[in-house]
Amino acid sequence: MSETSSTNGQSLIGAEGGKTSEAAIIKDTDTANFLADVVEPSRKALVLVDFWAPWCGPCRQLTPVLEKLVRAAGGAVRLVKMNIDEHPQIPVQMGVQSIPAVFAFKDGRPVDMFHGALPESQVKSFLERLLGPGALSGVEDVLASANALMEEGDLEGASEIFAAVIGEDRENVEALTGLARCHIAKGRLEEAEKLLALVPQAKQSAAPVSRVRAMLELAKKGGGAGDVAALEARLAENADDHEARFELAMALNAQGSREAALEQLLELHKRAPEWNEQAARKQLLQLFEVWGPDDPLTIEGRRRLSLLLFS
């Protein structure tokens, strides 16, 4: 036979913060449990059976694709994997002669199949032919709606959607960072920190994660900033009170006065560029990361900072 490594069921973070077993949609099976794991569940949802073997290279390419698309289907599809070396009886009965071989079961019987490590686009087309057009494009649309709710200020609604996506795919970076942003906006910094820790190590350096981490650090600084009026009074007495100017910038930003915060940090950098290990410049760069590269204040701030740096 011409190859997928088995992925154990993993727990997912549910919408209410609990845990749901991924084994509900992705599992391994054997001859004795084939009826319970494949045939009976196929009467309620489409079930894919992935026949594979440890020595099969193409299997190792295909199985992650299958798992990804099954998670994206939001429960409409289940994936059951069978190692043909350990359990040869069923694949022989079904006439499997080469692997990977994927059979789709519906209403208790096989309705379609394919051989080989097809590219993701073709596997997606295979599933949508069985499930209906657009059945696997829902996650992107759902995340877009959650981001729209955040923009409108509906943090609770956005939180529920992000949490629901995490319930299906605990490694979805956009959902994890989206829910973390909701927590930061609510002042729940510890919860946001826990969510960022759930991001897989390989994705910790991704741009969305870095941006939310910067938001979290900024929120912590803002929470510890002093009273705006008191800090302004300190600066009125001594315009070179660099600590007061820095804290004032943090307090202003925490209040949503981004432009005023920008002005204070630029002024601090102009007066004392080396103060506290270039704290003003570093803080400006962190603000730009949080605001995003296309934000007008980021563009203006970078331009003015460059003028100061190279003047």
C-alpha positions in Angstrom: 0.0 0.0 0.0 1.2 3.4 -1.0 1.0 6.9 4.2 -0.6 9.8 8.6 0.5 10.2 12.0 -2.3 9.9 14.5 -3.3 12.9 16.5 -4.6 12.2 19.9 -7.8 13.9 21.0 -7.1 17.2 22.7 -9.3 19.2 25.1 -10.7 22.5 23.8 -11.7 25.6 25.6 -15.4 25.9 25.6 -17.6 29.0 25.3 -18.1 29.2 29.1 -14.4 28.5 29.9 -14.9 24.8 30.4 -13.4 22.0 28.4 -14.9 19.8 25.6 -13.1 16.8 24.2 -11.9 17.0 20.6 -12.5 13.3 20.5 -16.1 14.2 19.7 -15.1 15.1 16.2 -11.6 13.6 15.7 -10.7 10.1 17.0 -8.9 6.9 16.2 -10.8 3.6 15.9 -10.3 -0.1 15.6 -12.2 -3.1 14.1 -14.3 -3.7 17.2 -15.4 0.0 17.5 -15.9 0.7 13.8 -19.7 0.4 14.0 -19.9 2.7 17.0 -17.4 5.3 15.8 -18.3 5.4 12.1 -21.5 3.8 11.0 -23.9 5.0 13.8 -22.6 8.6 14.0 -22.9 8.9 10.2 -26.7 8.9 10.7 -26.4 12.3 12.3 -23.3 13.8 10.7 -20.9 13.2 7.8 -18.1 10.9 8.9 -14.7 10.7 7.2 -12.7 7.5 7.6 -9.0 8.1 7.1 -7.2 4.8 6.4 -3.5 5.3 7.1 -0.2 3.7 8.3 2.8 5.0 10.2 5.2 4.4 7.4 3.1 6.3 4.8 4.5 9.8 4.0 1.5 11.0 2.0 -0.7 10.1 5.0 1.3 12.5 7.2 0.6 15.2 4.6 -3.1 14.6 4.3 -4.2 14.0 7.9 -3.5 17.6 9.2 -5.5 18.9 6.2 -8.4 16.7 7.1 -8.2 17.7 10.8 -8.1 21.4 9.9 -11.2 21.2 7.6 -13.1 19.0 10.0 -12.6 21.6 12.8 -13.6 24.4 10.4 -16.9 22.5 9.7 -18.1 23.2 13.3 -19.4 19.7 14.0 -20.9 19.0 10.6 -18.1 16.5 9.9 -16.3 13.9 12.0 -12.9 12.3 11.3 -12.2 8.8 12.3 -8.7 7.4 11.7 -7.8 3.7 11.3 -4.3 2.3 11.2 -4.4 -0.4 8.6 -1.4 -2.2 9.9 -3.0 -2.7 13.3 -6.5 -3.2 12.0 -6.5 -4.6 8.5 -9.9 -6.3 8.5 -12.1 -3.3 7.7 -9.9 -1.8 4.9 -9.7 -5.2 3.3 -13.5 -5.6 3.4 -13.8 -2.1 1.8 -11.3 -2.9 -1.0 -8.6 -0.4 0.1 -5.5 -1.1 -2.0 -3.5 2.1 -1.5 -3.3 4.8 1.2 -4.1 7.3 2.2 -7.7 6.4 1.4 -10.6 8.5 2.7 -14.2 7.3 2.7 -17.1 9.5 3.5 -20.0 7.8 5.4 -23.5 9.2 5.5 -26.7 7.5 6.8 -24.8 4.4 7.8 -23.0 3.7 4.5 -20.1 5.0 2.4 -21.2 7.6 -0.2 -17.9 8.8 -1.7 -14.1 8.4 -1.4 -10.7 9.5 -2.7 -7.1 8.2 -2.7 -3.9 10.1 -2.2 -2.7 13.2 -0.4 -4.9 15.7 -2.2 -4.2 19.5 -1.7 -6.4 21.3 0.8 -8.4 23.0 -2.0 -9.4 19.6 -3.5 -10.3 18.1 -0.1 -12.4 21.2 0.7 -14.2 20.8 -2.6 -14.8 17.1 -1.8 -16.4 18.0 1.5 -18.4 20.9 0.1 -19.8 18.6 -2.5 -21.2 16.4 0.3 -22.1 19.2 2.8 -23.2 21.9 0.4 -21.4 25.1 -1.0 -19.8 27.3 1.6 -20.1 24.8 4.4 -16.4 25.2 5.4 -16.1 29.0 5.0 -18.0 29.8 8.1 -15.2 30.3 10.6 -13.8 33.3 8.7 -17.2 34.9 8.5 -17.9 34.2 12.2 -14.6 35.8 13.2 -15.3 38.8 10.9 -18.7 39.3 12.7 -17.0 39.1 16.1 -14.5 41.8 15.1 -17.3 43.9 13.8 -19.1 43.6 17.2 -15.9 44.7 18.9 -15.7 47.8 16.7 -19.3 48.6 17.6 -18.5 48.2 21.3 -20.4 45.0 21.9 -17.7 43.2 23.9 -20.1 40.6 25.3 -21.3 39.6 21.9 -17.8 39.5 20.5 -16.6 37.5 23.5 -19.2 34.8 23.0 -18.4 34.3 19.3 -14.6 34.2 19.9 -15.1 31.7 22.7 -17.3 29.5 20.6 -14.7 29.4 17.8 -12.1 28.4 20.5 -14.4 25.7 21.6 -14.1 24.1 18.1 -10.4 25.0 17.5 -8.3 25.8 20.6 -5.4 26.9 18.4 -7.2 29.5 16.4 -4.9 32.5 16.9 -7.5 35.1 15.7 -10.1 33.8 18.1 -7.6 33.6 21.0 -6.3 37.1 20.4 -9.8 38.4 19.8 -11.1 37.1 23.1 -7.9 38.5 24.8 -8.6 41.9 23.3 -12.2 41.7 24.7 -10.8 40.9 28.2 -8.3 43.8 27.9 -11.1 46.2 27.0 -13.0 45.0 30.1 -10.0 45.4 32.3 -9.6 41.6 32.8 -5.9 41.6 32.2 -5.2 38.3 34.0 -7.7 36.5 31.8 -6.2 38.0 28.7 -2.7 36.9 29.8 -4.0 33.3 30.3 -5.5 33.3 26.8 -2.2 34.4 25.2 -0.5 31.6 27.0 -2.7 29.1 25.1 -1.4 30.2 21.8 0.8 27.4 20.4 4.5 28.0 20.8 5.1 28.0 17.1 2.6 30.9 16.7 3.7 33.0 19.7 5.7 35.4 17.4 2.8 35.9 15.0 1.9 39.6 14.4 -1.6 39.4 16.0 -0.2 37.8 19.1 2.6 40.4 19.4 0.1 43.2 19.0 -2.2 41.9 21.7 0.7 41.3 24.0 1.7 44.9 23.5 -1.9 46.0 24.2 -1.7 44.0 27.4 1.5 45.6 28.5 0.2 49.0 27.7 -3.0 48.3 29.7 -0.9 47.3 32.7 1.1 50.5 32.5 -2.1 52.6 32.1 -3.7 50.9 35.1 -0.7 52.0 37.2 -0.5 55.5 35.9 -1.3 58.4 38.2 -4.0 61.1 38.1 -3.9 63.3 35.0 -4.5 66.6 36.8 -1.8 65.8 39.4 0.7 64.9 36.7 0.0 68.0 34.7 0.5 70.1 37.9 3.9 68.4 38.3 4.9 69.3 34.8 3.7 72.9 35.3 6.1 73.2 38.1 9.0 71.5 36.3 8.8 70.9 32.6 11.8 68.6 32.9 10.1 66.1 35.3 10.5 63.3 32.8 8.9 60.7 35.0 5.8 62.8 35.3 5.6 63.4 31.5 6.0 59.6 30.9 3.3 58.7 33.4 1.0 61.5 32.0 1.3 59.9 28.5 0.4 56.5 29.9 -2.6 58.0 31.8 -3.8 59.9 28.8 -3.6 56.8 26.6 -5.5 54.8 29.1 -8.3 57.4 29.0 -8.4 57.1 25.2 -6.6 60.5 24.6 -4.2 58.9 22.1 -3.2 62.1 20.4 -2.3 63.8 23.6 -0.3 60.8 24.8 1.6 60.9 21.5 2.4 64.6 22.0 3.8 64.0 25.5 6.0 61.1 24.4 7.3 63.0 21.4 8.1 66.0 23.7 9.8 63.7 26.2 12.0 62.2 23.4 12.8 65.6 22.2 13.9 66.8 25.7 15.6 63.6 26.9 16.0 61.0 24.2 18.3 58.8 26.5 16.2 59.1 29.6 15.4 55.7 31.3 17.1 53.8 28.4 15.2 55.6 25.7 11.9 54.9 27.3 10.0 57.5 25.2 11.1 56.0 21.9 10.4 52.4 23.1 6.9 53.4 24.3 6.1 55.2 21.1 7.0 52.0 19.1 4.8 50.0 21.4 1.9 52.4 20.8 2.4 52.2 17.1 2.3 48.4 17.3 -1.0 48.5 19.2 -2.6 51.1 17.0 -1.6 49.3 13.8 0.5 50.4 10.8 -2.4 52.0 9.0 -3.7 54.1 11.8 -3.3 57.8 10.9 -1.7 58.5 14.3 0.8 55.7 13.8 1.7 57.2 10.4 2.0 60.7 11.8 3.8 59.6 14.9 6.4 57.6 13.0 7.0 60.5 10.7 7.6 62.9 13.6 9.7 60.4 15.5 11.9 59.9 12.4 12.5 63.6 12.2 13.6 63.7 15.8 15.9 60.7 15.4 17.6 61.9 12.3 17.6 65.7 12.9 
